Amino acid sequence: MKIDQLLAHLYSLGVNLWLDRTDPTQVRLRCSAPEEVLTPELSSQLQARKVEIIAILNQAQSAANPIPNAIPRTSRSANIPLSFAQSRLWFLEQLQPGSSTYHIPCAVRLTGSLDIQVLTQVFNAIIDRHEILRTNFKTIDGQPTQAIASSRTLAINQINLCGLSPAEQQTQIQQQAIDAAQIPFDLETDMLLRVHLLQLDATEHVILLTLHHIIADGWSIDVLIHELATLYTAFSQGQSSPLLPLQIQYADFAVWQREWLQGKVLESQLAYWRKQLSGILPLQLPTLPRSRVQSFDGASISFKLGSDLTEKLKAIALTADVTLFVALLAAFKILLYRYTGQSEIVVGSPIANRNRTELEPLIGLFVNTLVLKTNLSGNPTFLEVLQQIRQVTWDAYDRQDLPFEKLVEELQPERDLSYNPLFQVKFRLENAPTEKLEIPGLTLSSIPQVTASAKLDLSLDMYETPDGLVGGFEYNRDLFAATTINAIAEHFQTLLAGIAHQPTQRISELPLLTPDERQQILVEWNQTQTPYADDLCFHQLFEAQVENPDSIALIYRNEQITYRELNCRSNQLAHYLQKLGISPETRVAICIERSPEMIVAMLAVMKAGGAYVPLDPAYPQERLAFMLQDAQVAVLIQKSETITQKPDAITVIDLDKDWEAIADFSDQNPTSNVDTTNLAYLIYTSGSTGVPKGVLVTHQGLVNLTEDKIRVCNVHPDSCVLQFFSFSFDASIPEIVMSLGCGAKLCLASREDLYPGYPLLHLLREQAVTHITITPSALATLPVEELPALQMVLVGGEAPSPELMRRWSQGRKFINAYGPTEVTVNASMVECGNGYPLQATLRPSANKQLYVLDSHLQPVPIGVLGELHISGIGLARGYLHRPDLTAEKFIPNPFRKEKDCLSPNSRLYKTGDLACYLPDGSIKLFGRIDDQVKIRGFRIEVGEIETLLNQYPGVQASVVIVREDVPGDRRLVAYVVTESVSTIELRRFLKEKLPEYTIPSAFIVLDTLPLTPNGKINISALPPPNTSNNPDQKFIPPKTQTQTQLAEIFCKVLEKETVGIEDDFFELGGHSLLATKMISQILQTFNIELTVIDLFEAPTITELANRIENKTHQTSEDREEIEF
């Protein structure tokens, strides 16, 4: 039955057909009919002739609303350019020749009596009908052109699998499909359609089609299969082709597109996209480190939503007056928002782009990609997001004629071979492909394809089926673990179910985690309940050790003090303090160098019931005076005239001058009304404004810390613990309490003896220190020599490198500790090395809970970044005189009422540290939230760069930071300690390992890395790069012959009068097509092998000249001279 007869018949039955264009990704054929009329047979017939029906309906619409300037046929005598989309695929082929990434595989099962001769005739008829199937791509004067053959004959590759069992046949079908799809095409010479025919038995065959994407798209496959079925039906019955002649060919479209899309037409489209896509940033999904060049190793997982959930989502879309496409895209963008924390979410979505009738029956590359940006800031409701996405989608659909490739060329985003420009994630919704197609004597059924490549980081493809929505996540296996994608799919389904249940919720409130995941994260990973002496204060733990009175408590140089002596002296001073009015909540400042007197004073204040305020005598007088004034201390304990500027109201105890009077007081333990809720100490930390802020810590947290430290660090009465950190730094507290709380020795030393390097090494040996707490930076300066007494190394303040853990964990316990001052020093202690992972991670310490939460205090999935929050025993009261900051950082615990919640504390402390959960429940830190390293929108893990630098032979130490010496110009700078390695070597080494955006712009060689008094790297002391040779500041002419030749080529290709040898090709306006032209010109000038990748990796004349000279030198070395 002819198409017009079919339509007349349908009309007589009351069947209405129309085209639905509300979804910008495709044109849909819609149908309404009486229930008794729309039988399965009629539905199958409509599906089989869908392409014809759409074409006829489009023709009718065109007649009613004719489109001006129809696409004309063009002469085949001149060079035919590529369309914009073809140009990009051609460029990608030059970038990675022989890649199968842009192959389109298709497999069709044929059941019935197959005439192979007719099948061959059909394919060749289709090739004759569509010029694009006879097209190759040749380069003329550096420009790719379409070369159309007058005729091509296809030979079908036949493979006989009849002798195999059904199971073996199925395995072979899958393997043959993968193999066929991966055979490379030569764009210049090969026919870009390949057909394999697998014979299973006399009535069962499988066709494997492979087309290069440069000549086809998904719509084209439908056209091809439809024409195959139509022509096979006709030819097998001895009839001629019933297909209507094509009005134009793909080459006509390519020429028309180039001529039409310029001037006012181009600018009107570009104006919208420039504004819409201004400032877009890559999505920061939880990926593995990116490789230097984007890989395409793909995999996929699928899922089903079920009919009930599908119908609920359709109902929500209908009520909101949006398409299902918009509803699903909104949900997907919310998922990406929850995974990245970024409010601007950019997703690509393919569109058929066949909005002219004459394009619909063509095979060719027409598909375009719309870049859809949505702003989810302000925590809108799901329904509000729907309306925004509907408008964005409509606006984009109105400007769909601008090809994505032209958009990239005009916007010129930062070029990097490691990721796709403008967007890295794609979404698509389609009708499920036709499962079966009946023709006389044969049934055609599609076979699902195994994904072998991923063109983007992540793609979500969804399909409508009679049983509900089904979906598939295609992902890059070099970026995502399969477990991550499975979690993303599960969370997407949880999110959709939450939307269906209550679409009026704000996007932060929509469920993401499953109930089991939430229980695991909030409860199971925080099982830290540990008994401790919750009714005692620290000084009482100390007093219990005096039962062994002659044990050594302190060693200082040649002096040793027993527990009896230390207790007696601190008791005498405590009684003296009580006489001065010291009682619970009274603050006493201590400003004494490391010495036994410092410990005596600390214990005495606690015994008297007061709270001590540690001050470092090395601090500037102005800073000390501020702390005394701010802390409102009643008494200052010092030696000699340590502090010269002090408030008049303060009582000063000078231990050198006043000890004779103090010694008259009782040496028995004093009594006071202090309890565990009272203040133990007030300690100052550096404030973000430069003004120190005082943190108020109680006895309860201090006792929990003491017992946890003793237990985890394995401290015993025969241990010797080094007191390394400044008394004013909270890291000194666990050193002191874990020693004096269990009867061990505390080793005190002068600043000179504690200096990292050989002085500290000598001290550790001389005093037979068993336990040290130190920063990784200070530890790295210690010579690696035998320390037989050393049993434990605990590092904190910075993340230790795997190499440091490996080196210092051999034969001893190595612990990575973490904890802000605000939670009583420690929130985590994790053992590393000796069978434990060589990774700096966190786990909650005794009676502490750790939560990684998003900005709306929702727990994040595994691998997703959020802010680390801490609850449990030991949270400080807050900040002295800073109720605003206290309220900001110490917030109500939202999980207090959760089932089985373990936290006894009604508050959470916001650490300001970025972190994520790892699959085993441990937590990894990524630095401060307000000090994130971002380049080109990508979050940079400087630790990865430092690790690579430290692996290079001759590099002793390194640190990588972001500097902003010029406002708005953020760049990575690497500081390296080395005597023998050049910065050129290091840059070349990193370029072989890392994406371009992670390569430091400057390398600075230092003799040593500067350290702070507390042993951390002193970032502020790192020198700025020397900008006198900054290529941005002046033109640098060529110096060598190679550079001169390259400069001429740069100027010619870029149409510039002059180009400096440090000017970047892409920053000067170069793009992918100009890059291929540039390489073509270079190959004509230099007799070497060079590809587009070389230009991406070496975009300046200097770098490219070095590369050319190295290749020329290698070529000459490989040649052997022979005399005849």
C-alpha positions, 0 to 999 in steps of 0.5 A: 500500500502506497503511503498516500493510500495508507494515510487515506485509510487511517483517516477513514478509521478516525486515526489522527496523526500529527508531529510533536515538536515540543521536545527540542531533541527530536520530532515525534510522531503522535497518534490518537485513535479509537481504542478498538482501531489501534490494534497491535498490527496497526501500531506495527505498521505505523512504526514500520512506516514512521519515516515516510509518514513524518516526511509526508506530514512535513511536506504538508506543513511546508506547503502551508508554511513554506520555508524561504531559501530552500537548500539548492543543489551545488556543483560537484566540480569545485572543492566541496567543504565539510559541514561544521560537524564533519570538520570536528570529527575530521579533526578528531581523526587527525588527533587520534588516527585509527580510533574507533571512538566515532564509529557507529555500530548497529546489529540486526538479526534476520529471521527467515529466508534470506536472499544474500544476492538481493541483500547485496543489491539492496545495499548497493542501491542505497549507496547509489542513492546516498552520495555520502556513502560514496564520500571520502575526505581528502586534504587539499592545501591543508583543508579537508574536502569531500571527495564523492565517487561516482559509484562504489560497490559494497562487498558483504563480509560473510562469516559462517557460524553454523557449526557452533552451538547456540551459546557459542554463537551468542559469544561469537556474535558479541565478539564479532560485533566488538571486533567489527566496530573497532576496525579503523577506517581510512577517511581518505580511501575506505568506504565508510560503511562496512557490512558483516553478515553472520550466518547462524543457520539456514533461516537465521542471520545477523547483519553487523553494520559499522559506519563512521560518524562523519557520514551518519548519525542515529537518525541515519541508521533509522533511514538506512534500516527503513530503506533496507526493508523497503528495497528488500521487499521490492527487489525480492519481488522483482519490483523497482525501488518505490523510494521517492528521489532525494531532493538534495544530497548531504554535500549540498547541505554542507555547502549551504550551511557554510554559506548561510551561517555567517554575517547577521545570521551567525551573529544573531545566534552567537549573541545568545550563546555568548551571554548564556555560556559566559563563565561556564565551568567544568562539572567537578564529578568524583572522577579519578585523575584525568590523563594527559589526553582524553581517553574514550574507554567506555562502559555502561550500566542500565536501569529500569524505573517501572511503569508506576514511577514512570506514570507519576513522572509523566503526570508531574510533567503534564501538570507543570506543562512541560515535556517528560524530557524537561522533567527528566533533565531537571532531575538529572541536573539536580543529581549533578548539582548534589554530586558537584555542589556547583550551582551552574550545571551545564549539560549537552543534549543532542538534537536531530537538527533536521528541521527542513523537510528535504533533510529528513530522508538523508543519510548524513551527519546532521545531529547537533548538540545544544549546551543547556545551562541551568542555575540552581542557586537559591535552593529552588523547588523542583517545580521551579527548576522545571520552569527554568529548564523549560525556558532554557530549552525553548531558547536553545531550540530557537537557536539550534541552527548554530552547530556545536562545532562553530560555537566552540570555534567562536567562543574559544574556550580554554583548550585542553586535550583531557576533556571535551569543550563546553560540556562533559556530560550529556542527556538524551531521551528517545523512544525505545528503538523498534524491536521488530520489523516485518517484511515479506519472508523476513523479520528484522530485530535489533540487537543491543550493542556493547559499549566500547567507547565513551565520547564524554565523561558521562552520558545518560540515555533514557528511553520510553518503553511500554513497560516504563522508562529505561535508562543507561549511564555510559561512562569513561572507565578511565575517570569513573569506577564501576561502583561510582556509576552504580551508585549514581544510577541508584541515587538517580532512581532514589531522587526520581522516587522522591520527586514523584512523592513530593515534587514541591520539595526544595532540591536540597531536601529531595532524597539522594541516599538510600535508607541503608546508605544513610544508616551506614554513613551516619551511624555505622561509620561512627561507632566510636563509643568508648568508656573514659573517666568522665567524672575526672579532670586531667590533673586528677589523672596526673595525681594518680600517677604519683602512686609511683613517686620516684618515676621520672616525669620530666627530663630537661637537658641534664635535669630530671624531675620525678612525679613526686617533685613535679606534684609537690611543686605544682601543688605549692603554686596551686595553693598560692594561686588559690590565695590570689583568688583563682577558682573555676572559670578564672583564667591564668596566663602562662608565658614561659619557655619550654622548661619544667616550670612551664609544666609546673605552672600548667598543672598548678592552674588546673589544680587550683581550679582555674583555666590556663592560657598558654602564651609563647614568649617568642611572640611579638609584644603587641600580640602578647599584650592583645591576648592578655587584654582579650583573655581578661586573665586574672594572673600572669605566670612568667619568668623574668620580664617576659612580657613588657606590655600588660594591663595594670589589673593583672597580678604577675607571678615571676617564678624566678623572683617569687618562688621562695614565697611560693615554696612556703605553701603546702605541697599536698593536693589542693581541693577545688570545686572544679568539675568536668564542665568547667574550662580547662584552657583558653588557647588562641589560634590564628584568625582569618582576619589576622586577629587571634581568636580564643577557643574555650575548651573544657576538662571533659574533652581533655580527659577523653583526649588523654585516654584516647591518646594513651590507648592509640599511641600505646604509651606506657610508664617506660615511654619517653614522649617528646614535647616538640610543639610550642606551648601556645600551639594546641598540638603540645597538649596531647604530648603533655597529657598522654605522657603525664596521664600514664606515668611516662617521661616527658622530654623537654628541650630548648628551641635550638635542640628541637630544630628539624634536621640533625639537632632534633635527630641528636636529641631523639638519640640522646634521650632515647625518645620513644614517641614523637608528634611532628609535622610532615614537613619537619619530619621530612627534613630528618636524616633517615638514620637508625633510631632504635628507641623510637616506637611511634611517630604521629604526624599532624597539621599537614597530610603526609606523603606515601613515601614519608609514611613508608619510610618512617613506619618501618619497625614502628607505629605511624599515625596520621592525626587530624583535629581542629583546636575547636574539638580538643585537638584530635578528631581522628588518629589513623595508623598507616604503613606496616600493613595499613594503607599508605594513605592519609585518611581520617576515621573518628576518634573515641567518642567523636563523630565525623560527617561529610555534609553538603551546604544544606547539611545533607550527608553526601554520597561516597566520593562526593566532596562536602564539608567535614563536620565534627560532633561528640565529646570535646567540642569547645564551648566556642570563641571568646567574645565572638558569639557571632563566630561561635553561632556560625561554626558551632551549629545545631546537630541535625542528626541528634534525633536520627534513629540510633544517633550516637552523638551525645552532643547537640552541636556540630562543629563546621571545620571548613575542610573539604572532604569525601567519604571513601568506600571503606568508610574512611575520609579523605581531606582536600584542603580548606574550602575557602582556599581551594586551588582551581584552574580553568574551573577544575579543582586541582589536587596539588598533592598529586603534583607534589607526589609526581615531582618528589618521584623525579630523581634528584628532587628532595622536596616540593610544594605546589601552591596557587599564587595571585600576585596580579589580581585575577591572575591565579596560577600554579607555582611549584617550589622544588628543592634540588641540586641537579634537576632543571625546571625544563626537565620537570615541566617536560616530565609533568606534561607526560603525566598530567593534563595541561591545566595542572602543569605549574606555570612557573618552577622555582628552585630553592635550597630548602623549603621555609618552615613556620615555628610549628614545623609547617611549610611557611607559604607566605615565605615562598618567593614570587616568580620572577616576572621579568621574563614574562612572555605576556609583558613583551614581544620576543622575536625568533632567535634560531632558524627553526623559530624564524621558519615557525614564526612565518608559518604562525603569522601566515596561518593566524593572519598576524603581522608578528608572533613572538616565540612565547605567544600561545597559538590558541590564545592568538585565535587558533582553533582545531581547523587552523591547527590542522592547517598549521601542521600541514604547513609545518610538514611541508617545511620540515621533514619530520613526523608531527601531529596535531597533538604536538601543537596542543602540547607545545603551542608556542614557537619556542616549545614547538621548535624544541620539539622539531629540533629533537625529532630532527636530531633523532631522525638523523641519528636513526639514518645510516650513511652508505658509500657506493 
